[in-house]
Amino acid sequence: MSTPTMDDAAKVFTDPTAYADDARLHAALTHLRANTPVAWVDNPPYRPFWAITKHADIMAIERDNNLWLSEPRPLLVTAEADDFGKQQLEAGMGLRTLIHMDDPHHRKVRAIGADWFRPKAMRDLKVNVDALAKRYVDKMRDIGPECDFVTDIAVNFPLYVIMSLLGLPEEDFPRMHQLTQEMFGGDDEEYNKRGQSPEEQLTILLDFFNYFAQLTASRRENPTDDLASAIANGRIDGEPLSEVDTASYYVIVASAGHDTTKDAISGGLLALIENPGELERLRKDPALMGTAVEEMIRWTTPVKEFMRTAAEDTEVRGVPIAEGESVYLAYVSGNRDEEVFDEPFRFDVSRDPNKHVAFGYGVHFCLGAALARMEMNSLFSELIPRLESIELAGEPELAATTFVGGLKHLPIRYSLR
Ligand code: HEM
């Protein structure tokens, strides 16, 4: 087969700075959806892949999890980091989370934590999350009339929720937060304090593993009523989870559970500030909160991508894809697909239907989606009725990342009851 030509616009996927520049990013994605919806990307130091930018194609690929596997390339990393990660796994020290796994193992591992995220668990948790939302909005009032909404509020609220669900002691929350930022924000200078090489990145993983090894030991000895105990004592076919699977479970929950939600909360507030008419509609009609939260999640799309690899020769939109080749699911693009969303670049708190792919789709559909929705619902239901005025007090700043990201800073001036 001859090598496909590369559409230059597809270079955005391997360029973290593109994600810190909404206009540039969306110009490229809009062009790709219209002209090269299955785009070949060959841009070292990454191995080549096909970028999928249409909503329908992303859904179809995620739906067919026998043809499209998460192994061996679940997300975009450089070839060097990829090889290093695999060596580490072979040595028993790598990361193999739910997003790395395929069925049947994936289904069994997912089931271990799943009860903690079901509607009943969410209902039990709601009182505490509402109380916490009030605590953070009170804090916002107390530190007013200005704050950095990201670092003062949006980071800490979901961090607190997920760490409490896991059952970790409050004094460890800042450490977990730092580790998560280092792991997910590696492309951004502000977050990446340890360096970019695979060896330097491994030190972050080792810190996570050491912390969680102690936690596993203590929960096996003294089980408590929390998610950490469920993971530590989880069994598959009668056997305890392997050390790698146990530690990886904590890592995915601890990390996926808060930076994502922080990005949706802070980007959601910015969208309301930039669209005062929508803020007013929501203030007047709190029944719109459910659709408003969904729109904030579509609008911000905190998780930029996951990948799948073809188990056999196939095609997408008529483009042949060979067994072993990988596809990049461009969620940010799918969520602005003009064939699915009316006026996709309009922020509309009453958008319905809103079949966004920000939580993915199919067997890997975000385990924490109901939790993220509830947290956002609680926070904005507390904040909006108390908000007398709000405006920007400086430039909002987006993180440079190719994976999970959103606002790093959102300086605001406000008055709160
Ligand atoms: C707005 C916030 C969030 C967004 C946008 C988000 C997005 C995503 C996406 C796109 C996936 C991959 C889905 C796929 O491959 O089809 C995912 C998976 C996952 N998310 Fe979330 N997430 C959010 C919040 C959370 C929270 C609060 C948790 C809590 C623990 C969480 C835990 C997970 C886990 C464990 C997986 C792996 C599921 C699997 O592979 O079976 N996420 N999330």
Boltz pocket constraint, residues with backbone or C-beta under 6 A from the ligand:
constraints:
  - pocket:
      binder: B
      contacts: [[A, 62], [A, 98], [A, 99], [A, 100], [A, 110], [A, 162], [A, 252], [A, 253], [A, 254], [A, 256], [A, 257], [A, 258], [A, 260], [A, 261], [A, 264], [A, 297], [A, 301], [A, 302], [A, 303], [A, 306], [A, 357], [A, 358], [A, 359], [A, 360], [A, 361], [A, 362], [A, 363], [A, 364], [A, 365], [A, 366], [A, 367], [A, 368], [A, 369], [A, 371], [A, 372]]
      max_distance: 6.0
